[in-house]
Amino acid sequence: MSYQQLTEGKRYQISTLLELGISISEIARKVKCHRSTVYRELERNRKQNQYCPEAAQNSSVARRKAARKYRIPIERIEFIRELLGIDWSPEQIANVLTKVGACVSHEWIYRYVARDKHQGGKLYRHLRQGHKRYRKGLKDKAPAIKNAVSIDERPSIVDSRERFGDWEIDTVLGKQGTGAMVTLLERKTRFYLVKKASSKSAEAVTQATIEMLMPYKEHVHTITADNGREFAGHQKIGEALDAKVYFAHPYCSYERGANENANGLLRQYVKKGTDLRTVKDDDIAFAQSRINLRPKKCLGFKQPAVIFKELAKVA
């Protein structure tokens, strides 16, 4: 039986049946609702073992009025849809809206996307893992990465992007079970590296990371990752590259925003759901080159590859 809110009439009916000594199960059958609905109603509104239908109805109306105050304006929803359409993550959207005083939680955005999908919408396709059902708190329950160092301990010079050699790392998935791509981005120059890995396992990601950065070892000071288990080999990475690895706060992908944005560009060449076994190393190299040769406004419309090469020579 689908959930329905109790009406005022049903509340008086429940009150009458209680006075007659009818069981909860029988009351639910007569009122035509689930018995758990009756249990919740009595638990919420019965005081001193007495149920007052009038007080219960007034309380219900007050709750609905309070809930309407916090409904998201249609203009804000349209803006959220636009940002989702350009592959912004719910965390990125929530953070930006909060900064301008239009607070919306990333959990609400995930739920909105889920409702849109249920109604036949396609917003879920813009999520990095659109095929997975979002479940609040799931990541919080995941085991912590051993000896992880928080981004709070990262040197402040990394935030300013003044220093050459601070990197952000992430993984981009293909069709389930076909592997992953490890991506790295140097924060000052926006220089971007991509490499296929056989899987999203910590071992495969660790190996791919070291292989990508080893040629630039002298230009690697820090690496900032998210809290994914694929980065459990961070200590091995740090030792091999003589660098410090830091972890962003949960649900704060904007703390690695440049890398996230570059990953969005990568999707132009390797679409979501692609079987990565069909993607050749030459295809990856082509996409990486195209991205690094795009002029960027934040760099004065200079190309990341050119700036990286210049700074690498100087350093």
C-alpha positions in Angstrom: 0.0 0.0 0.0 1.5 3.4 -1.0 2.0 6.1 1.6 -0.7 8.7 2.0 -0.9 11.5 4.5 -3.7 11.2 7.0 -6.6 13.6 6.5 -8.5 15.3 9.3 -11.4 12.9 8.9 -9.1 9.8 9.2 -7.6 11.2 12.4 -11.1 11.4 14.0 -11.8 7.9 12.7 -8.6 6.7 14.4 -9.6 8.4 17.6 -13.0 6.7 17.6 -11.7 3.3 16.9 -9.1 3.6 19.6 -11.8 4.4 22.1 -13.6 1.2 21.0 -10.5 -0.8 21.8 -9.8 -1.8 18.2 -6.3 -3.1 17.4 -3.8 -1.0 15.4 -3.8 -3.5 12.6 -7.6 -3.4 12.4 -7.6 0.4 12.6 -5.2 0.5 9.7 -7.4 -1.8 7.6 -10.5 0.3 8.3 -8.8 3.6 7.7 -7.1 2.1 4.6 -3.5 2.9 5.4 -0.5 0.9 6.5 -0.4 0.1 10.2 3.1 1.7 10.4 1.3 5.0 9.5 -1.0 4.6 12.5 1.9 3.7 14.8 3.8 6.8 13.7 0.7 9.0 14.1 0.1 7.8 17.6 3.8 8.0 18.5 4.0 11.6 17.3 0.7 12.9 18.6 -0.4 10.9 21.6 0.3 12.6 25.0 -0.2 11.0 28.3 -1.6 8.0 26.5 -4.3 10.2 25.0 -4.8 10.9 21.3 -6.4 14.1 20.3 -7.3 14.3 16.5 -7.8 18.1 16.6 -4.3 18.7 18.0 -2.8 16.1 15.6 -4.4 17.9 12.6 -3.2 21.4 13.8 0.3 20.0 14.3 0.3 18.5 10.8 -0.8 21.7 9.2 1.9 23.7 11.0 4.5 21.3 9.8 3.4 21.6 6.2 3.4 25.4 6.4 7.0 25.3 7.8 8.1 23.0 5.1 6.8 25.3 2.4 9.1 28.1 3.7 12.1 26.0 2.7 11.0 24.9 -0.8 13.5 25.7 -3.5 12.4 28.6 -5.8 11.8 27.5 -9.4 14.5 30.0 -10.6 17.1 28.3 -8.4 16.0 24.9 -9.6 16.4 26.0 -13.2 19.9 27.3 -12.4 20.8 24.0 -10.8 19.6 22.1 -13.9 21.8 24.3 -16.1 24.9 23.6 -13.9 24.1 19.9 -13.9 23.8 20.1 -17.7 27.4 21.3 -18.0 28.6 18.4 -15.8 29.0 20.3 -12.5 28.8 17.9 -9.5 26.2 18.5 -6.8 29.0 19.4 -4.4 30.3 22.1 -6.7 26.8 23.5 -7.3 25.9 23.5 -3.5 29.1 25.2 -2.6 28.7 28.0 -5.2 25.1 28.6 -4.3 26.0 28.7 -0.6 28.6 31.4 -1.3 25.9 33.6 -2.9 23.4 33.1 -0.1 21.2 30.6 -2.0 21.8 27.6 0.2 21.0 24.2 -1.2 22.6 21.0 0.1 24.3 18.5 -2.2 22.0 15.8 -0.8 19.0 17.7 -2.0 20.5 17.9 -5.5 21.2 14.2 -5.6 17.6 13.5 -4.5 16.3 15.9 -7.2 18.4 14.1 -9.8 17.0 10.7 -8.6 13.4 12.0 -8.9 14.2 13.4 -12.3 15.5 10.0 -13.4 12.4 8.2 -12.0 10.3 10.6 -14.1 12.2 9.8 -17.2 14.7 12.7 -17.1 18.3 12.5 -18.1 20.0 14.7 -15.5 21.7 11.6 -14.0 23.8 11.2 -17.1 25.7 14.3 -16.1 26.9 12.8 -12.8 30.3 11.1 -12.7 28.6 7.9 -11.5 25.1 8.5 -12.9 24.3 4.8 -12.9 24.7 4.4 -9.2 22.0 5.3 -6.8 23.0 8.0 -4.4 22.8 6.9 -0.7 23.4 9.5 1.9 26.0 8.6 4.4 27.4 5.7 2.3 30.9 7.2 2.0 30.9 8.2 5.6 30.6 4.6 6.5 33.5 3.5 4.3 36.7 2.6 6.2 39.2 5.4 6.4 42.4 5.4 4.4 45.2 4.5 6.6 47.6 7.3 7.6 45.7 9.8 5.4 46.8 13.5 5.9 44.0 16.0 5.7 44.1 19.0 3.4 44.0 21.1 6.5 47.7 20.4 7.0 48.6 21.2 3.4 50.9 24.3 3.1 49.0 27.5 2.3 51.2 28.2 -0.7 49.4 25.4 -2.5 46.1 27.3 -2.1 47.5 30.4 -3.8 48.8 28.4 -6.8 52.0 30.5 -6.7 54.2 27.5 -6.6 55.0 25.2 -9.5 54.7 21.5 -8.7 51.4 21.0 -6.7 49.1 18.4 -8.3 45.5 17.2 -8.0 44.6 13.6 -8.7 41.4 11.8 -9.6 40.0 8.7 -11.5 37.6 8.7 -14.4 35.6 5.5 -14.9 34.5 3.8 -18.1 31.9 1.1 -18.5 31.8 -1.0 -15.3 34.5 -3.6 -15.1 36.5 -2.2 -18.1 39.1 -0.2 -16.1 39.7 3.4 -15.2 41.7 6.4 -16.2 43.9 8.1 -13.6 44.1 11.9 -14.2 46.6 14.4 -12.7 46.6 18.2 -13.0 49.3 20.7 -12.0 47.6 23.5 -10.2 49.6 26.5 -11.4 49.8 25.7 -15.1 46.7 23.5 -15.4 48.9 20.9 -17.2 46.9 17.7 -17.4 48.0 14.0 -17.5 45.9 10.9 -18.2 46.7 7.2 -18.1 44.6 4.1 -18.4 44.7 1.7 -15.5 43.5 -1.9 -15.6 41.1 -1.3 -12.7 40.2 1.2 -10.0 42.1 -0.8 -7.4 44.7 0.9 -5.2 47.5 -1.1 -6.7 46.6 -0.2 -10.3 46.1 3.5 -9.5 49.3 3.7 -7.5 51.3 2.2 -10.3 49.7 4.5 -12.9 50.3 7.6 -10.8 54.0 6.9 -10.2 54.6 6.1 -13.9 52.9 9.4 -15.0 54.7 11.6 -12.5 58.2 10.0 -12.4 59.4 11.9 -15.5 58.5 15.1 -13.6 59.6 14.0 -10.2 61.6 17.2 -9.5 58.4 19.2 -10.2 56.2 17.3 -7.7 55.8 18.8 -4.3 52.3 17.8 -3.2 49.4 15.7 -4.5 45.8 16.3 -3.4 43.3 13.4 -3.7 39.8 12.7 -2.7 38.9 10.0 -0.1 38.4 7.2 -2.6 39.9 3.8 -1.6 41.8 3.8 -4.9 44.2 6.2 -3.2 45.0 3.9 -0.3 48.5 3.5 -1.8 49.3 7.2 -1.1 52.3 6.4 1.1 54.0 4.4 -1.7 53.3 7.3 -4.1 54.7 9.8 -1.7 57.9 7.8 -1.2 58.5 7.1 -4.9 58.1 10.8 -5.9 59.5 12.3 -2.7 56.2 14.2 -2.3 53.5 14.8 0.2 50.0 13.5 -0.4 46.9 15.2 1.1 43.2 14.3 1.2 40.4 16.7 0.5 37.4 16.8 2.8 34.5 14.4 2.0 32.0 15.7 -0.5 34.3 18.7 -1.3 35.3 18.1 -4.9 35.7 21.8 -5.3 38.9 21.5 -3.3 40.2 19.8 -6.4 38.1 21.8 -8.8 40.7 22.3 -11.6 41.1 18.5 -11.9 37.3 18.0 -11.9 36.9 20.5 -14.7 39.6 18.9 -16.8 37.9 15.6 -16.3 34.8 17.1 -17.8 36.9 18.1 -20.9 38.2 14.5 -21.1 34.6 13.3 -21.4 34.4 15.1 -24.8 36.9 12.4 -26.1 36.0 9.5 -23.9 32.3 9.4 -23.3 30.7 8.2 -20.1 30.0 4.4 -20.3 32.8 3.8 -22.8 34.3 0.3 -22.7 37.9 1.4 -21.9 39.3 -1.8 -23.3 38.4 -0.3 -26.7 40.3 2.9 -26.0 43.9 2.9 -27.2 46.8 4.7 -25.6 47.0 6.8 -28.7 43.4 7.9 -28.1 44.3 8.9 -24.5 47.4 10.8 -25.7 45.4 12.6 -28.3 42.8 13.8 -25.8 45.5 14.8 -23.3 47.3 16.9 -26.0 44.0 18.6 -27.1 43.2 19.6 -23.5 46.7 20.9 -22.8 46.8 22.9 -26.0 43.5 24.7 -25.2 44.1 28.4 -24.3 42.7 29.0 -20.8 41.2 32.3 -19.6 42.7 31.8 -16.1 46.1 31.7 -17.8 45.6 34.8 -19.8 44.5 32.6 -22.7 47.9 30.8 -22.8 48.2 27.1 -23.2 48.9 24.8 -20.2 51.4 22.7 -22.2 53.4 25.8 -23.2 53.5 27.3 -19.6 54.4 23.9 -18.1 57.3 23.4 -20.5 58.6 26.9 -19.8 58.4 26.5 -16.0 59.9 23.0 -16.1 63.0 24.4 -17.9 63.3 27.3 -15.4 62.9 25.0 -12.4 
